[in-house]
Amino acid sequence: MRRAVVNALDFLQDDLGMDRAVAYAYLSAAADFEISQVVDRTVGVHGVIRRDHFTAQ
């Protein structure tokens, strides 16, 4: 989960130019994190960021 959050923060900051503090606030308010798998010791977590939050309308 921590890795998914850090990767999402990096994406928002590096790719979209968002301030890191604002990116953290965005993730806590508008993003969803989903557990995709739990098998043996393999765990997958994905952060879901809605594309329409960042497209021009």
GUROKOL-243582 format. One record per residue: residue in one letter; chain; x, y, z negated of N, C-alpha, C in turn. Coordinates in steps of 0.1 Angstrom, whole numbers. Example, Ala and Ser with C-alpha at 12.3 -4.5 7.8 and 13.67 -1.06 7.14 Angstrom:
REM GUROKOL-243582
REC, resn, chain, n_x, n_y, n_z, ca_x, ca_y, ca_z, c_x, c_y, c_z
REC, A, A, 132, -57, -78, 123, -45, -78, 132, -33, -78;
REC, S, A, 128, -22, -71, 137, -11, -71, 129, 0, -79;
END
This chain:
REM GUROKOL-243582
REC, resn, chain, n_x, n_y, n_z, ca_x, ca_y, ca_z, c_x, c_y, c_z
REC, M, A, 8, -12, 0, 0, 0, 0, 9, 12, 0;
REC, R, A, 19, 12, -8, 28, 24, -9, 34, 26, 5;
REC, R, A, 39, 16, 11, 45, 17, 25, 35, 23, 35;
REC, A, A, 23, 18, 34, 12, 23, 43, 10, 38, 41;
REC, V, A, 10, 43, 29, 8, 57, 26, 20, 65, 31;
REC, V, A, 32, 60, 28, 44, 67, 33, 44, 68, 48;
REC, N, A, 41, 57, 54, 41, 57, 69, 30, 67, 74;
REC, A, A, 19, 67, 68, 8, 77, 72, 13, 91, 70;
REC, L, A, 19, 94, 59, 24, 107, 56, 34, 111, 66;
REC, D, A, 44, 102, 69, 54, 105, 80, 47, 108, 93;
REC, F, A, 37, 100, 97, 30, 102, 109, 24, 116, 110;
REC, L, A, 16, 119, 99, 9, 132, 99, 19, 144, 99;
REC, Q, A, 30, 142, 92, 40, 153, 91, 48, 154, 104;
REC, D, A, 54, 143, 109, 63, 143, 120, 56, 144, 133;
REC, D, A, 46, 137, 135, 39, 137, 148, 28, 148, 150;
REC, L, A, 22, 151, 139, 11, 161, 140, 15, 175, 134;
REC, G, A, 27, 176, 128, 31, 188, 123, 24, 193, 110;
REC, M, A, 18, 184, 103, 11, 188, 91, 21, 189, 79;
REC, D, A, 18, 199, 71, 26, 200, 58, 24, 188, 50;
REC, R, A, 35, 183, 44, 34, 170, 36, 24, 170, 25;
REC, A, A, 23, 181, 18, 13, 182, 7, -1, 182, 13;
REC, V, A, -4, 189, 24, -17, 189, 30, -20, 175, 36;
REC, A, A, -10, 168, 41, -12, 154, 46, -16, 145, 35;
REC, Y, A, -9, 146, 23, -13, 138, 12, -27, 141, 7;
REC, A, A, -31, 153, 7, -45, 157, 3, -55, 151, 14;
REC, Y, A, -51, 152, 26, -60, 146, 37, -61, 131, 35;
REC, L, A, -50, 124, 33, -51, 110, 31, -60, 106, 19;
REC, S, A, -59, 113, 8, -67, 110, -4, -82, 113, -1;
REC, A, A, -85, 123, 7, -99, 126, 9, -106, 120, 21;
REC, A, A, -98, 117, 32, -105, 114, 44, -100, 101, 51;
REC, A, A, -89, 95, 47, -84, 83, 53, -89, 71, 45;
REC, D, A, -89, 60, 52, -93, 47, 46, -81, 38, 47;
REC, F, A, -79, 30, 36, -68, 20, 37, -75, 6, 35;
REC, E, A, -72, -3, 44, -78, -16, 45, -68, -27, 43;
REC, I, A, -72, -37, 35, -64, -49, 34, -67, -58, 46;
REC, S, A, -57, -60, 54, -60, -68, 66, -57, -83, 64;
REC, Q, A, -48, -86, 56, -45, -100, 53, -39, -103, 40;
REC, V, A, -42, -114, 34, -35, -118, 22, -34, -134, 23;
REC, V, A, -22, -138, 28, -20, -152, 30, -6, -155, 24;
REC, D, A, -6, -165, 15, 6, -169, 8, 12, -156, 1;
REC, R, A, 23, -151, 6, 29, -139, 1, 29, -128, 11;
REC, T, A, 22, -130, 22, 21, -120, 33, 9, -111, 30;
REC, V, A, 11, -99, 29, 0, -89, 27, 1, -78, 37;
REC, G, A, -11, -75, 43, -11, -64, 53, -21, -53, 49;
REC, V, A, -16, -41, 49, -24, -30, 46, -23, -20, 57;
REC, H, A, -35, -14, 62, -35, -5, 73, -42, 8, 68;
REC, G, A, -36, 19, 72, -42, 32, 69, -50, 36, 82;
REC, V, A, -63, 39, 80, -71, 43, 91, -74, 58, 91;
REC, I, A, -69, 65, 101, -70, 79, 102, -79, 82, 115;
REC, R, A, -90, 89, 113, -99, 91, 123, -94, 101, 134;
REC, R, A, -94, 96, 146, -88, 104, 157, -96, 117, 159;
REC, D, A, -109, 117, 157, -118, 128, 160, -115, 140, 150;
REC, H, A, -108, 137, 139, -104, 148, 130, -94, 157, 135;
REC, F, A, -87, 152, 146, -75, 159, 151, -76, 163, 166;
REC, T, A, -88, 160, 172, -90, 164, 186, -98, 177, 187;
REC, A, A, -95, 184, 198, -103, 197, 200, -117, 193, 204;
REC, Q, A, -126, 201, 199, -140, 198, 202, -146, 208, 212;
END
